[in-house]
Amino acid sequence: MIKPVAHVEAMGAYALADLGGANTISLAQNESAFAASPAAVAAGQAAIDQIPLYPDPEWSQLRTEIVNIHKLEPQMILCGAGSMELIGCLIRAYAGLGDHVLGTDYGYAFVASASAQVQAKYIKAHEINLTVSVDDILAAVDIQTRIVFLCNPGNPTGTVIPNSEILRLRHELPKDVLLVVDQAYAEFSDLTHDPADIFALVGRGDTVVVRTFSKAYGLAGTRVGWGYFPPDVANQVRKLLNPNNISIPSQAMATAAIRDQTHMRDVVTKTAKIRDQFASQCRDLGLIVPTSQTNFVLLRFASPEQAQQADKALRANNLLMRGMGGYALPDCLRATICESDIMDRALTVLKGILT
């Protein structure tokens, strides 16, 4: 039998959400409740006849639109097959055997998997009331810390810390520690947390910001992410990216999607309205629901047993939320926001359990 290298053999595979059966409605993947921009769909269809060609390795048109929207420097933008590719390449470039990668209690779980791939140790700083604590992150930094990952807004909590706290974190971190701000859900909080403040940190040379088209833009199936990198960091990460990593239709769709800011903002507004109503109704049932600035809510039950009971009842009604045992939150389910009628169905099931 051919054996893999020891550290890969010891790893567990990254755990994706259970998708249930063929008739199941998933509230587990944090996908958009609403369709992508019609302009994005049309652009993807129009690009199909270019399939015999390799895609643009510089993402030229997509970069241009990102620059136009966010007023950034084009040479500091890298695009990936989802933000996961960018995160994985960052860790491979800047961490290795014996190094520490620091996240938080409820940070993005893929960071732990990517750290294990390079034999770096993933460490979690404590969160307070399901919210990132900058003081706890700073207390967890040691001489082996190479990268700090901050997910803001957080997943699976949905909570947000103010930009001023991120600026303080960067100011107080050692200069040789790379700060990565994962803003996968930022479009849901940009109106109250000016993104320019965080993008400006990249100019220091020690901070990276990553975003995705999978959430607010409704393009999870295209696998397009992007990040803003200091030039030296971009040069190193670029060595590890797959060449021609984003297909021609995916680049075309993402380009059209970011150009259609009106559609994206409409999706964010509609999602937030359904989210806040559902969260309020769940609180009325006695559940603890942190204030979310994402396209999902975290539901905290009275006990792990009650959460399991709710999960079982939802599945019996062909509805599936995401269990949070993998995040050490066995008393929680995470509910992606879907259309209002689906959220009403879920609420009816929860009422049957809780009242």
Secondary structure by P-SEA (a helix, b strand, c coil): cccccccccccccccccccccccccccccccccccccaaaaaaaaaacccccccccccaaaaaaaaaaacccccccccccccaaaaaaaaaaacccccbbbbbcccccaaaaaaaaaacbbbbbcccccccccaaaaaaaccccccbbbbccccccccccccaaaaaaaaaaccccbbbbbbccccccccccccaaaaaaacccccbbbbbbccccccccccbbbbbbbcaaaaaaaaaccccccccaaaaaaaaaaaaaaaaaaaaaaaaaaaaaaaaaaaaaaccccccccccbbbbbcccaaaaaaaaaaaaaacbbbbbccccccccbbbbccccaaaaaaaaaaaaaacc
